[in-house]
Amino acid sequence: MNDQPVDYETVEAELQRLLDDLHGATPVAVQAETDRLRALAEQIQDERGRERALFRAGQLPRLLAGPATPTGEQFRQAQELFAQAVDDDRPADVRIPQIERIIEQIGVLAGEAPVREAGAIRRLTSPLLRLLDHLRTASS
């Protein structure tokens, strides 16, 4: 890099740059950049900062991979309910109570789902809440 001393912020900034630059990179390239980032982190004088930076450098492959795609039965059912709500073209006065029920059902499915998928299921309600607000506003 340059002659400036390396600190945690330097490693974090480099990690953020790599997250932008490495999308679609091969596993070999990701590993090489992870190793380079760890070597940079090792140069930090402050022990606590060095430990934090080494931990963050080790997260690079996982951060690039992103969250795992939910595959559980509850997620599949929630997707079907979501599609029903979005694809419905009936009048707002019929759709509003249906969407309210679907939001409740999706909440129940999220409670039954494995923890790693529950958040993704709950996030399906956010666009439904916006749709509900839009329908209420448009029908008044």
Secondary structure, 3 states (H helix, E strand, C coil): CCCCCCCHHHHHHHHHHHHHHCCCCCHHHHHHHHHHHHHHHHCCCCHHHHHHHHHHHHCHHHHHHCCCCCCCHHHHHHHHHHHHHHHCCCCHHHHHHHHHHHHHHHHHHHHHCCHHHHHHHHHCHHHHHHHHHHHHHHHC
